[in-house]
Amino acid sequence: MKKNIFCVAWIILCVCSISYAAPKKTVVWKSDFSQTAKSGEMTLPKGWEISGTKSGVNKSFFNVVKADNGTNLLHMSSEKARGGLLHKVKSVDLNKAPIIRWKWKAIKLPEGGDGRFDEKGDQAIEIYVISGGLLNQKCIVYTWETETPKNASKSFSIFMGAFKAKWFCVRNKTDKLNHWYIDERNVAEDFKNTYGLIPDEVAVMPYCKSDMTQTSTEAELAWIEFLKK
């Protein structure tokens, strides 16, 4: 009798656990860099292009490489350089898919880098989410800093306000190097709180730079995706 009661209780517990399990978020767009194309010395993901460079400054280097398990990784490095890799994500409406999630790893941080100060504003890897046209761009940026405290943030603009951005420090030197982390943010909420709007079309841009500190950086990105809440 006791055995039967125990079995019934165990079944009820299992059913309840399934019933109350958190629903999985639906992925509406993902890039794992599986499709590539040659671009000079670099092997880049198809549909992605170098962007965010500066005249007179070396360009950061991007290259799709193979992980030990055979999957593709986006490797990025900078030597007193800056630059990003831009991709327009036309199928993503942040009103319907407000969550961005990505898997990243810092290998080498820019010594002394600190986004709070313009003269030290270098990062091993940043994730830009960009809305708007050439003369009216608004960006949310998630950064892996060196000295900047986690959860710090700062707004800035350039080109007489044509380009506006707000960055959020997600990771810094207190996190392990050569270690994969998966992070996610409600980027729609960050846009709403920063600019009072939620874009229905965006672009994404991994970015790395070391020109301000005259150092070098290295990082990798395994994938990036947008999800329904």
Secondary structure, DSSP 8 states (H G I E B T S, - for coil): -HHHHHHHHHHHHHHHHHHTS-----EEEEE---SEEEETTEEEETT-EEES--TTSEE-EEEEEE-TTS-EEEEEEEESEEEEEEEEETT--TTT--EEEEEEEEEE--TT--TTSGGG--EEEEEEEEES-TTSEEEEEEEE-SSS-TT-EEEEEETTTTEEEEEEEEE-TTS-TT--EEEEEEHHHHHHHHHS---SSEEEEEEEE-TTTT-EEEEEEEEEEEE--
